[in-house]
């Protein structure tokens, strides 16, 4: 796949009910104290007029988990702005493959036990706001024929409850379109950046390293034997990934659970986890793990 300027735009949808197009954005503060992610997913073939899903999370070692989850958003007609009761979010491509602006004003669910997201979803009502910029630090990297991702610097203002945070962070963004496969295949994505500026990413589907996709410093890399350990509620707690012989250890400092139900009532869990990472030669950095785990 060659990534072009037009690929930043919305794509002509397929006919399948699970055809989906999504834009994802994550960030980790440079001091590791806070991080989060947001995703807008468009399902144009569900219902008479289509629907959109929106999720946004904030987490950290000492940060209460705050989640915004709305899977009944009216499909935006052309742009990437959504508005419902208690939720407004916008996603603007300022310069293709270089600069995106993300805005969010919402009330989220604050929980001390992440398992509440899988259960009663009982917690605090917490204002959550993003006024953030994702600016590329390297070119977009294709992943197959219908997806790409890009490492970025992330700056701006973050509102969590009554706290206003000036954010200076590292992050990634991703865009994909086609059949949404979380209910079919188990996959693990890792995207991160080391403190010397080295970026790394890997995607492993159904544990098959022969077809795994990886990059190191923006170049294609061979994905070696990797691992993921889970704890309470099946959430990631630690892991490692090997890229061209460089082993990167991943220590989870904040996990965000998410459960997805497709139009046929199949269930998948897709937790994300913010990590601090280290290499054998003493480098450090941050990363996000995303897991897709079919449940039924």
N, C-alpha and C positions, 0 to 999 in steps of 0.2 A: 504494500500500500504506500502511495505517495500522498502526504498530507498537504492539501492546498488551502488557500484562503477561504474558498467557498465551503470547506468542510466545517468551519466554525458555525455555519448557519444550520437551521433546521433542514432535515432531509425529507425527501418524499417517502411517506410511510409505506410499509408493506401491508398485505391484507390480513395477516394473522392477528388474532385477538391479543396475543402477548407481544406483538411488535411494540418496541419502546425506544425512545430516545432520551438520553440523560446527560446532564452536565453536573460534574462533581468538583468540589473544592475543599481542600483540607489545609490545616495550618498547625504548627507547633511553635510556641514562643521560644526565643533563643535560650531562655533560662530554664525551660522545661516545666514551668509552673502551670501553664494553661495551654490548651489546644482545642481544636474542634473541627467540624466539617459540615458541609451542606450539600444537598443534592436535590435537583429538580428533575423529575422523570415524567415524560409525556406518553400516555397510552391513548392514541387517537381512535382505536377501534373498540374500546370498552364503552358500552352504553350507546345512546343515540348520538351524543355530541363529543364523546371522549372524556377522559379525566386526566388529572395530573396528580402525582404524589410529590410531597415535599417533606424533607427531613433536615433538621439542623440540630447539632449537639455541641455542647461545651463540656470539657472534662479536664482533670488534672490531679496531681497527687494529693493536694489539699483542697481541691475545688469540688463543690457539690455538682453532681451530674445534672445537667439541664438539657431537656429534650423537647423539640418541637416536631410533632409527627402529625401530618394531615394527609390522608389518602383519599380525600373526596374534594379535591380542588377543581373548579371548572377549568377546562383546557384553555389556555390562552390562545387567542385567535391567530397571532402572528409573531409577537415578540416573546420575551421570556419574563414577563412581569405577571405575578399572581397576586390576587387580593381576595381574602375571605374575612369572615368575622374573626377578629383577633389575630390576623396574619396578613402581612404584606411583605413581599420579597421581589427583588428585581435582580437581573443578571445581564450585564451590558458588556458586549465586546467592544472595547474602545479601539483596539488595534488588533487585527487577527494574529493569533499565535504570539502575542506580545503582552497584551494588557487587558484585563477584565476588571470591572467594578461590580461588587456584590453588596446589595443592601437588604436588610432584614429588620422588621419591627414585628414583634410577636410576644405572646405570653407563653412561656414554656412550663414544662413539668419538672420541678426540682426534686430529686430523690437522693437519699443517702445510701440506699441499697440498690445497685444497678438491676437486680433481679425484679424490682418493681415494674420495670419496662416490659418484662415478659408476663407479669402477673396482673395485679389489680390496677396498676398505674395510679397509685395513691401517693400524693406528695404535696409540695408547695407550688403555688402559682408564682412564677418568676419572670419578670420582664427580660427579654433577650433581644439584643440588637447588634447588627453588623453594619459597619460602614468601612468596607475593606477593599484593598486593591491587590490583585494578583499580577505581578510583573515577571515575565519570563527571565530565567537565568541561563537557559539553554533551549535549543529547538524542541518542538513537539516530537514525540517518539511514537511511531505507529505500533499498534499491537493487533496483529491480524488485519482483516480487511474492513472492519467496522468500528475501530476504536483507536484512540491515541491519548497520550498523557504527556504532561509537561511539568518540569520542576520550576518553581517560582519563588520569589521573595514576596512576603505578604506584609502589608503595612496598613494602618488605619486605626479606627476606634472600635472597641468592643464594649458593649453594655451587658452586664450580667447583674440582675437585681438592681441595686442602687450604686453599684461600682462601675466606674468608667475607666477603661484600660486602654492606654496607648500601646498598640501592638507592633512589635517588630519581630517577624517570624519567618520561618521557612515553610514551604508547602508545595503541594502539587495540585494540578487540576486535570480533569479527564473528561472526554466526550466520547460517547458510544451510541450506536444505533443498531437495531436488529432485534432478533428474538431475545427476550430477557430470560437468561438461563439459570437463575438462582434455584429454581425448582427441579432442575435436571441434573446438574453437575456440582460436585464439591470443588471449590476453587479457593486458592489463597493468593492474594495480591500483597506485595510489600513495596512501598515507595519511600525513599528517604534521601537524606543528604548528610554527608560528614562535614566536620568543622573546617576541613581544608577545601571545601567546595565540591568535592566528589559526589556526584549523584548516583543513585542505584535504584533498580526496580526489578521485580520478578513477578511472573504469573505462572502458577502451577495449577493445572486442572486435573482432578481425579488422581493426584499423586504421580502423574506421568511426567517424569523429568525429560523423557525423550522429545516431548513436544513443548516443554516449558519455554517461556520467552523471558529473556533477561537483558538488562543493560547495565553497564558500569562506566561512569564518566561519559555517558551519552553514546557509547559504542556497544554493539551487540556482544553479549556475554553468555557463556555457557552456565546454566544453572546446575549446580551440584547438589548433593544430598542436603536437604534442609529439614527442619523440624519445627513443630509447634506444640507447646504444652498448654493445657487448659485447666481451669479451676472451677469455682462456683458458677453455676448456671451455664457451664460450657464456654465461658469467656476466656479469651487468650490471656495468659499470664507471662509467657516467655517464648522465645523462639530463636532460630538462627537461620541464616541463608548463606549459601556459598555461591559466589559469582567469580568465574575465572580463577578459582583457587583462593580468593579472598573471603574469609569467613567473617560474617558480621553477626554479632550477638545482639538480641533484641530483648530488652526488659520493659514490660508493660507498666506504664505509670497512670494509665486511665483507659477504661474500656467503656464502650457505648453499645448496648444491646439493641437489636432491631429485629422484629419479626414481620415477615411479608406473607400475605395470602393472595394467591392468584385467582383469576375468574373462575377456575374450576375447584376452588377451595383447597388447593394444595398449599402447604406451609413450608416456608424456608426461614431459617435464621441467618442474618447477615451482620454479625457484630463487627465493629471497627475497634481498633486498639491503638492508642498513642504510645510510642516507645522511645526510650533513650537507647542508643545503640553504641557499640564499641567494636573495634577490630583488634586483632592480635598485635598489630604494630603501634597501638596506643591512640589511634584516632577515635573520636567520639562524634556523636551527631544525634539526629532525631529521625523517626520514621513512623509511618502508619501501616498497620496490618488490616486488611479487609478479608473476611472469610464469608463464603457462601456455603450454607449447609442445608441441603434438602432434608425436610423432616417427614413429609408424607406425600 
